[in-house]
Amino acid sequence: MIEISNLGKYFGSSKILHDINLKIEQNEIFAIVGQSGAGKSTLLRCINGLEKYNEGELKVFGKNIGGMSERELRYLRKDIGMIFQHFSLLEQKSVYQNVSLPMQLWGYKKSDIDEKTAELLKLVGLVHKKNSYPKELSGGEKQRVAIARALTLEPKILLSDEATSALDPKTTMSILDLLKTINKTLGITIVLVTHEMHVVKTTANRALLLENGQIIGLGEIESLFLKPDERMRKFLGEEDILPSFGVNIRLYFPSTVSDKAIVTAMARELDIDFNIVWGKLEKLGQNVVGSLVINVDLKHIDIAKKYLQTKNDIFWETI
């Protein structure tokens, strides 16, 4: 659906995006993640032609964005909805008027506009706010209006540029649940740009991690976050505080074993003591994964390693 090959983007003499390669499949929720200035919003805007790129190729629906005329881009954007951090609603227009505006601009019949607007307001839970104005809405309600408006032309792709970063945590989760519902019920491919890791972990199927315009991670959510390498841990802001004595072992538990008492079984079977330094469980999409650091006395390290080598369903490393 979206194919990007060796894409490069300059602002003046500064290169913002470096050799970006990825493919976004139909019906998935894909996240583009990075800190401020990483180039993620620029990459997103290249997808619908709002930004020109200088190198490589970007295809949407099999069509090369770089070779399109303005008229062709206009028709392409009909199939690509977009929502923004600050909603971009027209303050002087009602909820109904904001949602229906794209259909009015494209010359839809009044009866079709009324039917579609009513359908979308029901989807986003704002039928009772039909005649309200943006100043009368909460932040979450404004974003729901923006989402409904982005869906009026029945797009195949929905782009979200930091759409939850201006919202409180509870409202963020409700918007993410709405996006997942839209993806599931309407079959719309969703591309999320965000710097919020919980958004990625709870919502996306796959993610691209950008740092200074370069890819530092790309893949399934569980594979990216279950066993992050040193660069990934730095990106995530994770810092290990470890004992200086003994040997520290980090264990990673995939979703298939995250609910099993593997460490307890290890202590009992080997009849050794060790310290649990820290551990956590977290939800990645629909799965729960875990990680744990234990500290083992030097005299027991060989037997501990030998035991762990027999466990093919967990990952581990000494640190």
C-alpha beads as a LAMMPS data file, in Angstrom:
LAMMPS data file: protein, C-alpha beads

319 atoms
318 bonds

1 atom types
1 bond types

-500.0 500.0 xlo xhi
-500.0 500.0 ylo yhi
-500.0 500.0 zlo zhi

Masses

1 110.0

Atoms # bond

1 1 1 0.000 0.000 0.000
2 1 1 2.823 2.415 0.933
3 1 1 6.305 1.624 -0.380
4 1 1 9.317 3.812 0.368
5 1 1 12.706 3.135 -1.210
6 1 1 15.984 4.957 -0.444
7 1 1 14.101 8.155 0.382
8 1 1 16.109 11.263 1.207
9 1 1 14.904 14.747 2.085
10 1 1 16.808 18.032 2.374
11 1 1 15.908 21.383 3.877
12 1 1 18.440 23.641 2.209
13 1 1 21.816 21.984 2.659
14 1 1 20.678 19.960 5.700
15 1 1 19.650 16.363 5.112
16 1 1 16.568 15.595 7.203
17 1 1 15.784 12.038 6.079
18 1 1 18.487 9.500 5.223
19 1 1 17.890 6.467 3.003
20 1 1 14.458 5.510 4.362
21 1 1 13.216 2.085 3.267
22 1 1 9.954 0.563 4.449
23 1 1 6.679 -0.956 3.339
24 1 1 3.384 -0.361 5.131
25 1 1 0.807 -3.069 4.529
26 1 1 -2.914 -2.695 4.021
27 1 1 -5.072 -2.673 7.195
28 1 1 -2.189 -2.400 9.671
29 1 1 -1.553 0.244 12.306
30 1 1 1.992 1.455 11.730
31 1 1 3.856 3.879 14.016
32 1 1 6.630 6.312 13.071
33 1 1 8.405 7.099 16.333
34 1 1 11.083 9.578 17.347
35 1 1 11.978 12.567 19.472
36 1 1 11.451 16.150 18.318
37 1 1 13.486 16.865 15.192
38 1 1 13.856 13.201 14.234
39 1 1 12.100 13.773 10.895
40 1 1 8.976 11.726 11.599
41 1 1 6.405 14.413 10.700
42 1 1 8.372 15.269 7.567
43 1 1 8.255 11.626 6.527
44 1 1 4.520 11.492 7.180
45 1 1 3.914 14.588 5.053
46 1 1 5.908 13.050 2.211
47 1 1 3.357 10.225 2.106
48 1 1 0.501 12.519 1.048
49 1 1 2.639 14.889 -0.991
50 1 1 2.571 17.833 1.416
51 1 1 6.377 17.650 1.439
52 1 1 8.573 17.000 -1.578
53 1 1 11.488 14.604 -1.236
54 1 1 14.817 14.833 -3.027
55 1 1 16.015 11.244 -3.341
56 1 1 14.524 7.812 -3.778
57 1 1 10.949 6.788 -4.446
58 1 1 7.673 6.821 -2.544
59 1 1 4.654 4.943 -3.862
60 1 1 1.101 5.004 -2.498
61 1 1 -1.420 2.610 -4.057
62 1 1 1.344 1.755 -6.525
63 1 1 1.634 5.350 -7.766
64 1 1 4.851 7.362 -7.519
65 1 1 4.126 10.456 -5.399
66 1 1 7.165 12.312 -6.733
67 1 1 5.879 12.283 -10.290
68 1 1 2.355 13.518 -9.587
69 1 1 0.857 16.817 -10.696
70 1 1 -1.027 19.003 -8.189
71 1 1 -4.323 17.780 -9.623
72 1 1 -3.266 14.143 -9.211
73 1 1 -2.133 14.845 -5.658
74 1 1 -5.503 16.393 -4.856
75 1 1 -7.294 13.224 -5.916
76 1 1 -4.755 11.079 -4.060
77 1 1 -5.416 13.008 -0.833
78 1 1 -9.085 12.134 -1.140
79 1 1 -8.011 8.593 -0.234
80 1 1 -5.667 9.755 2.562
81 1 1 -7.270 11.318 5.641
82 1 1 -5.141 13.271 8.135
83 1 1 -5.529 14.331 11.756
84 1 1 -3.302 16.756 13.666
85 1 1 -2.153 17.525 17.196
86 1 1 -4.171 20.745 17.496
87 1 1 -7.320 19.492 15.725
88 1 1 -7.420 22.240 13.015
89 1 1 -11.168 22.778 13.376
90 1 1 -12.953 25.872 12.074
91 1 1 -14.061 27.735 15.189
92 1 1 -16.936 29.534 13.458
93 1 1 -18.501 26.286 12.238
94 1 1 -20.512 23.701 14.175
95 1 1 -19.497 20.078 14.659
96 1 1 -21.803 19.079 11.809
97 1 1 -20.334 21.757 9.527
98 1 1 -16.726 20.802 10.375
99 1 1 -17.328 17.120 9.661
100 1 1 -19.299 17.698 6.480
101 1 1 -16.957 20.337 5.007
102 1 1 -14.801 17.992 2.847
103 1 1 -17.932 16.519 1.257
104 1 1 -19.280 19.985 0.558
105 1 1 -16.016 20.976 -1.129
106 1 1 -16.164 17.880 -3.313
107 1 1 -19.759 18.600 -4.330
108 1 1 -21.585 15.745 -2.609
109 1 1 -25.393 15.771 -2.538
110 1 1 -27.011 17.210 0.605
111 1 1 -28.768 13.930 1.402
112 1 1 -25.481 11.991 1.146
113 1 1 -23.712 14.570 3.327
114 1 1 -26.386 14.348 6.025
115 1 1 -26.333 10.544 6.002
116 1 1 -22.537 10.257 6.118
117 1 1 -22.133 12.940 8.797
118 1 1 -24.723 11.258 11.021
119 1 1 -22.978 7.902 10.541
120 1 1 -19.567 9.309 11.481
121 1 1 -20.815 11.271 14.487
122 1 1 -22.313 8.021 15.775
123 1 1 -18.995 6.245 15.196
124 1 1 -17.048 8.818 17.231
125 1 1 -19.746 9.155 19.896
126 1 1 -20.709 12.777 19.255
127 1 1 -24.261 12.668 17.898
128 1 1 -25.383 14.811 20.852
129 1 1 -22.768 17.463 19.945
130 1 1 -23.892 17.901 16.347
131 1 1 -24.826 21.576 16.745
132 1 1 -22.058 22.508 19.213
133 1 1 -19.053 24.667 18.302
134 1 1 -15.386 23.839 18.944
135 1 1 -15.121 26.272 21.875
136 1 1 -17.793 24.213 23.642
137 1 1 -15.883 20.939 23.285
138 1 1 -13.169 19.252 25.334
139 1 1 -9.835 18.369 23.763
140 1 1 -10.872 14.760 23.301
141 1 1 -14.158 15.776 21.683
142 1 1 -12.344 18.115 19.310
143 1 1 -10.055 15.282 18.239
144 1 1 -13.071 13.022 17.678
145 1 1 -14.564 15.685 15.407
146 1 1 -11.255 15.893 13.529
147 1 1 -11.205 12.104 13.126
148 1 1 -14.781 12.086 11.829
149 1 1 -13.923 14.844 9.351
150 1 1 -10.879 12.885 8.138
151 1 1 -13.145 9.893 7.406
152 1 1 -15.850 11.703 5.427
153 1 1 -14.386 10.931 1.996
154 1 1 -13.925 7.257 2.957
155 1 1 -10.114 7.215 2.814
156 1 1 -8.108 4.013 2.590
157 1 1 -5.304 5.493 4.732
158 1 1 -5.489 7.672 7.856
159 1 1 -2.397 9.668 8.847
160 1 1 -2.127 10.835 12.454
161 1 1 0.465 13.505 13.293
162 1 1 0.912 13.551 17.095
163 1 1 -2.875 13.403 17.417
164 1 1 -2.831 12.486 21.127
165 1 1 0.101 14.532 22.455
166 1 1 -2.118 17.463 23.515
167 1 1 -4.486 15.196 25.454
168 1 1 -4.474 13.829 29.011
169 1 1 -3.697 10.110 29.504
170 1 1 -7.307 8.956 29.930
171 1 1 -8.479 10.863 26.858
172 1 1 -5.462 9.590 24.902
173 1 1 -6.474 5.996 25.597
174 1 1 -10.047 6.664 24.468
175 1 1 -8.783 8.162 21.185
176 1 1 -6.421 5.223 20.641
177 1 1 -9.300 2.811 21.265
178 1 1 -11.332 4.719 18.679
179 1 1 -8.510 4.461 16.129
180 1 1 -8.229 0.721 16.738
181 1 1 -11.987 0.393 16.224
182 1 1 -11.754 2.352 12.961
183 1 1 -8.903 0.143 11.783
184 1 1 -10.805 -3.027 12.638
185 1 1 -14.317 -2.115 11.465
186 1 1 -13.514 0.036 8.427
187 1 1 -10.299 -1.687 7.349
188 1 1 -8.407 1.606 7.145
189 1 1 -4.616 1.572 7.269
190 1 1 -3.439 3.931 10.028
191 1 1 -0.012 5.563 10.181
192 1 1 0.752 7.165 13.553
193 1 1 3.486 9.717 14.124
194 1 1 4.273 9.974 17.831
195 1 1 7.000 10.418 20.427
196 1 1 4.878 8.693 23.094
197 1 1 6.066 5.129 23.611
198 1 1 2.864 3.950 25.307
199 1 1 0.950 4.949 22.160
200 1 1 3.211 2.710 20.086
201 1 1 3.209 -0.205 22.513
202 1 1 -0.551 -0.331 23.017
203 1 1 -1.762 0.492 19.515
204 1 1 0.604 -0.296 16.640
205 1 1 1.300 -3.594 14.887
206 1 1 4.715 -2.455 13.647
207 1 1 6.913 0.585 14.130
208 1 1 9.743 2.558 12.568
209 1 1 12.089 4.312 14.997
210 1 1 13.808 7.436 13.696
211 1 1 16.776 9.264 15.166
212 1 1 18.268 12.268 13.335
213 1 1 16.431 11.196 10.190
214 1 1 17.886 7.692 10.228
215 1 1 16.194 4.361 10.920
216 1 1 17.417 2.766 14.144
217 1 1 14.652 0.194 14.449
218 1 1 11.961 -1.327 12.246
219 1 1 9.702 -4.303 12.834
220 1 1 6.975 -5.951 14.871
221 1 1 6.254 -4.263 18.189
222 1 1 7.147 -7.288 20.310
223 1 1 10.436 -7.896 18.521
224 1 1 11.417 -4.224 18.847
225 1 1 10.616 -3.734 22.507
226 1 1 11.031 -7.171 24.062
227 1 1 14.813 -7.310 23.734
228 1 1 16.097 -3.831 22.862
229 1 1 19.767 -3.450 21.979
230 1 1 21.973 -0.759 23.518
231 1 1 20.968 1.848 20.926
232 1 1 17.298 1.071 21.471
233 1 1 17.619 1.331 25.256
234 1 1 19.288 4.710 24.851
235 1 1 16.492 5.773 22.517
236 1 1 13.919 4.666 25.100
237 1 1 15.749 6.492 27.882
238 1 1 16.330 3.306 29.862
239 1 1 19.275 3.193 32.262
240 1 1 20.356 0.151 34.217
241 1 1 21.212 0.555 37.903
242 1 1 22.939 -2.681 38.814
243 1 1 24.846 -4.206 41.751
244 1 1 28.620 -4.104 41.389
245 1 1 29.035 -7.555 42.963
246 1 1 28.183 -10.987 41.548
247 1 1 26.941 -11.428 37.973
248 1 1 23.850 -9.693 36.620
249 1 1 21.651 -11.593 34.164
250 1 1 18.902 -9.962 32.169
251 1 1 15.984 -12.229 31.212
252 1 1 13.406 -11.472 28.522
253 1 1 10.057 -13.264 28.540
254 1 1 7.992 -13.328 25.308
255 1 1 4.204 -13.293 25.556
256 1 1 4.102 -17.105 25.375
257 1 1 5.848 -17.466 28.757
258 1 1 5.382 -14.103 30.509
259 1 1 2.842 -15.593 32.943
260 1 1 4.985 -18.574 33.976
261 1 1 7.056 -18.852 37.171
262 1 1 10.336 -19.599 35.405
263 1 1 12.603 -17.826 37.877
264 1 1 10.953 -19.466 40.875
265 1 1 11.356 -22.854 39.209
266 1 1 15.019 -22.081 38.524
267 1 1 15.723 -21.273 42.176
268 1 1 14.005 -24.451 43.367
269 1 1 15.546 -26.812 40.817
270 1 1 19.083 -25.486 41.264
271 1 1 18.721 -24.893 45.002
272 1 1 20.541 -21.553 44.809
273 1 1 19.769 -18.068 46.029
274 1 1 19.875 -14.951 43.879
275 1 1 18.665 -11.394 44.111
276 1 1 15.954 -9.941 41.910
277 1 1 17.288 -6.497 40.962
278 1 1 14.218 -5.330 39.048
279 1 1 11.527 -6.600 36.750
280 1 1 8.475 -5.496 34.810
281 1 1 5.561 -6.687 32.727
282 1 1 4.191 -4.527 29.952
283 1 1 1.521 -4.813 27.297
284 1 1 2.618 -4.696 23.668
285 1 1 -0.509 -4.630 21.527
286 1 1 -2.597 -7.585 22.692
287 1 1 0.369 -9.397 24.245
288 1 1 2.047 -9.146 27.644
289 1 1 5.843 -9.497 27.769
290 1 1 8.280 -9.290 30.650
291 1 1 11.880 -8.554 31.545
292 1 1 13.817 -9.250 34.724
293 1 1 17.340 -8.693 36.037
294 1 1 18.708 -11.109 38.597
295 1 1 22.045 -11.040 40.424
296 1 1 23.782 -14.396 40.887
297 1 1 26.726 -15.181 43.140
298 1 1 29.887 -15.765 41.100
299 1 1 30.200 -19.346 42.395
300 1 1 26.756 -20.193 40.968
301 1 1 27.026 -18.473 37.603
302 1 1 28.048 -21.546 35.577
303 1 1 25.159 -23.670 36.817
304 1 1 22.729 -20.777 36.267
305 1 1 23.914 -20.283 32.677
306 1 1 23.713 -24.019 31.978
307 1 1 20.124 -24.046 33.227
308 1 1 19.141 -21.037 31.120
309 1 1 20.699 -22.573 28.012
310 1 1 18.054 -25.323 28.219
311 1 1 15.209 -22.772 28.129
312 1 1 14.553 -22.057 24.464
313 1 1 11.434 -20.030 25.225
314 1 1 13.254 -17.151 26.963
315 1 1 16.104 -14.820 26.002
316 1 1 18.887 -13.894 28.374
317 1 1 22.255 -12.151 28.559
318 1 1 24.834 -11.270 31.204
319 1 1 25.284 -7.526 31.738

Bonds

1 1 1 2
2 1 2 3
3 1 3 4
4 1 4 5
5 1 5 6
6 1 6 7
7 1 7 8
8 1 8 9
9 1 9 10
10 1 10 11
11 1 11 12
12 1 12 13
13 1 13 14
14 1 14 15
15 1 15 16
16 1 16 17
17 1 17 18
18 1 18 19
19 1 19 20
20 1 20 21
21 1 21 22
22 1 22 23
23 1 23 24
24 1 24 25
25 1 25 26
26 1 26 27
27 1 27 28
28 1 28 29
29 1 29 30
30 1 30 31
31 1 31 32
32 1 32 33
33 1 33 34
34 1 34 35
35 1 35 36
36 1 36 37
37 1 37 38
38 1 38 39
39 1 39 40
40 1 40 41
41 1 41 42
42 1 42 43
43 1 43 44
44 1 44 45
45 1 45 46
46 1 46 47
47 1 47 48
48 1 48 49
49 1 49 50
50 1 50 51
51 1 51 52
52 1 52 53
53 1 53 54
54 1 54 55
55 1 55 56
56 1 56 57
57 1 57 58
58 1 58 59
59 1 59 60
60 1 60 61
61 1 61 62
62 1 62 63
63 1 63 64
64 1 64 65
65 1 65 66
66 1 66 67
67 1 67 68
68 1 68 69
69 1 69 70
70 1 70 71
71 1 71 72
72 1 72 73
73 1 73 74
74 1 74 75
75 1 75 76
76 1 76 77
77 1 77 78
78 1 78 79
79 1 79 80
80 1 80 81
81 1 81 82
82 1 82 83
83 1 83 84
84 1 84 85
85 1 85 86
86 1 86 87
87 1 87 88
88 1 88 89
89 1 89 90
90 1 90 91
91 1 91 92
92 1 92 93
93 1 93 94
94 1 94 95
95 1 95 96
96 1 96 97
97 1 97 98
98 1 98 99
99 1 99 100
100 1 100 101
101 1 101 102
102 1 102 103
103 1 103 104
104 1 104 105
105 1 105 106
106 1 106 107
107 1 107 108
108 1 108 109
109 1 109 110
110 1 110 111
111 1 111 112
112 1 112 113
113 1 113 114
114 1 114 115
115 1 115 116
116 1 116 117
117 1 117 118
118 1 118 119
119 1 119 120
120 1 120 121
121 1 121 122
122 1 122 123
123 1 123 124
124 1 124 125
125 1 125 126
126 1 126 127
127 1 127 128
128 1 128 129
129 1 129 130
130 1 130 131
131 1 131 132
132 1 132 133
133 1 133 134
134 1 134 135
135 1 135 136
136 1 136 137
137 1 137 138
138 1 138 139
139 1 139 140
140 1 140 141
141 1 141 142
142 1 142 143
143 1 143 144
144 1 144 145
145 1 145 146
146 1 146 147
147 1 147 148
148 1 148 149
149 1 149 150
150 1 150 151
151 1 151 152
152 1 152 153
153 1 153 154
154 1 154 155
155 1 155 156
156 1 156 157
157 1 157 158
158 1 158 159
159 1 159 160
160 1 160 161
161 1 161 162
162 1 162 163
163 1 163 164
164 1 164 165
165 1 165 166
166 1 166 167
167 1 167 168
168 1 168 169
169 1 169 170
170 1 170 171
171 1 171 172
172 1 172 173
173 1 173 174
174 1 174 175
175 1 175 176
176 1 176 177
177 1 177 178
178 1 178 179
179 1 179 180
180 1 180 181
181 1 181 182
182 1 182 183
183 1 183 184
184 1 184 185
185 1 185 186
186 1 186 187
187 1 187 188
188 1 188 189
189 1 189 190
190 1 190 191
191 1 191 192
192 1 192 193
193 1 193 194
194 1 194 195
195 1 195 196
196 1 196 197
197 1 197 198
198 1 198 199
199 1 199 200
200 1 200 201
201 1 201 202
202 1 202 203
203 1 203 204
204 1 204 205
205 1 205 206
206 1 206 207
207 1 207 208
208 1 208 209
209 1 209 210
210 1 210 211
211 1 211 212
212 1 212 213
213 1 213 214
214 1 214 215
215 1 215 216
216 1 216 217
217 1 217 218
218 1 218 219
219 1 219 220
220 1 220 221
221 1 221 222
222 1 222 223
223 1 223 224
224 1 224 225
225 1 225 226
226 1 226 227
227 1 227 228
228 1 228 229
229 1 229 230
230 1 230 231
231 1 231 232
232 1 232 233
233 1 233 234
234 1 234 235
235 1 235 236
236 1 236 237
237 1 237 238
238 1 238 239
239 1 239 240
240 1 240 241
241 1 241 242
242 1 242 243
243 1 243 244
244 1 244 245
245 1 245 246
246 1 246 247
247 1 247 248
248 1 248 249
249 1 249 250
250 1 250 251
251 1 251 252
252 1 252 253
253 1 253 254
254 1 254 255
255 1 255 256
256 1 256 257
257 1 257 258
258 1 258 259
259 1 259 260
260 1 260 261
261 1 261 262
262 1 262 263
263 1 263 264
264 1 264 265
265 1 265 266
266 1 266 267
267 1 267 268
268 1 268 269
269 1 269 270
270 1 270 271
271 1 271 272
272 1 272 273
273 1 273 274
274 1 274 275
275 1 275 276
276 1 276 277
277 1 277 278
278 1 278 279
279 1 279 280
280 1 280 281
281 1 281 282
282 1 282 283
283 1 283 284
284 1 284 285
285 1 285 286
286 1 286 287
287 1 287 288
288 1 288 289
289 1 289 290
290 1 290 291
291 1 291 292
292 1 292 293
293 1 293 294
294 1 294 295
295 1 295 296
296 1 296 297
297 1 297 298
298 1 298 299
299 1 299 300
300 1 300 301
301 1 301 302
302 1 302 303
303 1 303 304
304 1 304 305
305 1 305 306
306 1 306 307
307 1 307 308
308 1 308 309
309 1 309 310
310 1 310 311
311 1 311 312
312 1 312 313
313 1 313 314
314 1 314 315
315 1 315 316
316 1 316 317
317 1 317 318
318 1 318 319
